[in-house]
Every structure is written in C-alpha cells, then in structure tokens.
C-alpha cells in the first residue's frame, strides 16, 4: 500500500509546474557515421540565450548524451547558473559539444567529440571514443592534462593507426553542432 501511495504521490509531484519543462525547451539530435557505427548527440536545450554580461556565453543546454552504436554515454560536465534573455537565472551545462568527427586509422576509427565553455578562457574539451563507445582519451586545453585508457596521443596512434596530424586537425567531414533554436 505504501508503494502505491508513493507512486501516486510521485506522479502528482512530477506533473506539478515546478517540475515541468520550460515552454521553450527542445531536444536536438545530431547524427554522423563513424567506422560503420551511428553516433548521435542528443541535446536538451532552450531557445533563450545567455545574457552578454554573463561568463559562459554558450547555448543554454541542461543535458547532453553521446550515443555510440546504441551505447549511451555522458560526459562529466558541471553546471553553472547564468542569467538568460528571459531574465531568469538558469542552471545549464558549463561546456557544450561544438563538433563531432570521425578519425579513420589503419587499425580502426575513433569518434572525436569537442566541447567548449564559451567564456574566452574556459577550457576546451576533446574526447576520443572507440566505435564500441569506450572513452579512450580526453583532455582539457587549459590544463593540458590527458586522461583515459590510452593515456596519450602516442598510444592512440599505435592502437588505431591514426596520425598525430589527424588528432590535431579536424577532417573535412567534421560535423559542426548548430543549436537551431526552433
């Protein structure tokens, strides 16, 4: 009986206006192919913009997932509170994906995901994933630290048969993420 009561109370709680999505909320799907695998970036965003006086002037997104071959992945990205064009303070991701790319090597392909914090001196984030959805390497540009199972570009080069140039530059097929604001 307590479980039934709790479940009913939860549905009432979730349907209350405090938990409803903002009227200007939208979900965007950006898709590309890499090594025969579908890569989908799913972004939950709003049509409002960040006021120019705020620190992180980027699209107002509350969540992003990267789906590689059906495996749902989530970057470890913090949130910031920013004033938006509707005058409200909004909690949003402090770094959003701006590009997806496929790095094709002689021993396999890597999915490259790039993110940006939008404040001019905020870190740029780049992650390299296997086509099986495993994070192989990631780095933040402001600290020059690298983490991941392969640990360094040299290990990625050896494991996937890619070149240093491929890891440093985007391919002509790079998919830029444009937040449409329907």
N, C-alpha and C positions, 0 to 999 in steps of 0.2 A: 504493500500500500504506500509506503514512504517513497519508493522509487517512482511509482505512478504519479504521486503528488509532485515530486521534484521535477519530473519530466514535463508535466503540465505547467509548472511554475517557470521552467526554463523557456518554454515556447512563448509564454507571455512576456518574459523578460526580453527575449530576442526580437519580438515584434514591436517593442516599445520604440519611440522615436530616438531615444538616446543611443540605440544600437543600430539604427537604420543607416544604410549607406547614403552619403550626400547625394543630392539630386543631380549633381554634375559629374558623378563618378562614372568611369568607363573602364572596360577591360580591353587591352590591346594584345594581339598575338602577332609576333614577328617570326617568320619561318625561313629556314635555309636547310640545305642538304650538305652533309659532310661525310665523306667516306661511305656513302650508301645509307647513312642514318639521318633521320629527320631531327633537326634541332629547333625547338620552339621556345621563344622568350615570351612569358606571359606577365604583363604589367598591369597592376591595378592603380589607376591614376585618376586625377581630377582635371577638369578643364580650367580651373583657376590657375593663376600664375603666382610666383613668388614676387613680393614687392622688391623693387630695385635696391632698397635700403638694407635688405637682409643679407646674411652671409652667403648662403648657398643658393644661388640663382640657377636652379635646375627645374626640370618638370616635377610637378607635385605628384609623387607616386608613394603609395603606402606599402606596396609589396611587389616583389618580382621573383619569379621562379624560372629556372632554366630546365627544360625537359630535353634530355638527350636519349634518343631511342626509347622513349617511354619512361625513362627514369627521371623522376622529379628531384631537382637539386635546388638548394637555396644558399646564396652567398651569405656570409656572416657580416652583415652590414648594419650599422647602428642607425638610429633615427634622430632627427633634430626637430625642434619646434620653430616654425617660421611663420611670419605674417604673410598672408596671401592677399590677392587682389580683392577678395570679398571682405577684407578687414578682419578676418578671423585668424587666430593662431592655429596652425595645422601641424600635426605630427607627421613627418614624412621621412623617406629614406634619405640619408645624407650622401648617397652615392648611387647614381643610376647607370644602367648599361647604355652605352652610346654606339657600340659597334659589335658585330659578330663576324667571325671569319673562319675559314677552313684552311688549315696549314697542311698541305699534302706532302708527305715524305715518301721515301723509297720503301720504308718499313711500316707505314701506316699514316693515318691522318689525325690531326689534333684540332679540336674545336677551341678557338680563341675568343674570349669574351672580354671586352674592355668597358670599364666604368669610369665615371668622372664625378667629382664632388661639386664643381661649379663655382668655387669661391676664388679662383685665380691661383691660390697657393694650396688648395686642397689636394689630397693625393689622387693620382690616377691609379686605378686598379686594373690589373690584367691577369686573367686566369686561363690556363691551358688545360683542357679536359680530353680524356681519351674518348673514342666514339662509343665506349661502353659506359660512359658517364662518370668516370673516376677523375677526380681533380689530380692532375699530375704536377702542376707548378703554379704558383701565383706570386705576385709582387705588388708592392705599393711604391710609386715613383718618388714619394717624398722621403722615404727612409731607405730605399734600395735594399730592402730585405727580401729574401725569397724563401718560400715555404712550399711544401708539397712532397709527394712521394719521390719525385725525380730530383728535387732539390736545386738543380741548376740547369742552365741552358745547355751546358755540355752534356749532361745526362739525357736531356730531351733529344738532342742532336743524335746521340748514339742510339737511343732506344727507338726513335721514329724515323731516322734517316732524313731529317729536315736540316736546313742550313741556318746559320746564325742570322743571315740576311732575312730569311723567311720569318724568323721570330721577331726581328726588329722592325720590319716594314709590313704594311697591310697589303694584301693581294688586290688585284684589280676587281675581284669579285666580292670585296668586303661589303657587308650589309650594314649600312648606317641606320640607326634607330631614330625615326622621326616620331615624336609624340604628337599624334594627329589632332587631338582636341576636337572631337566630333561636334 
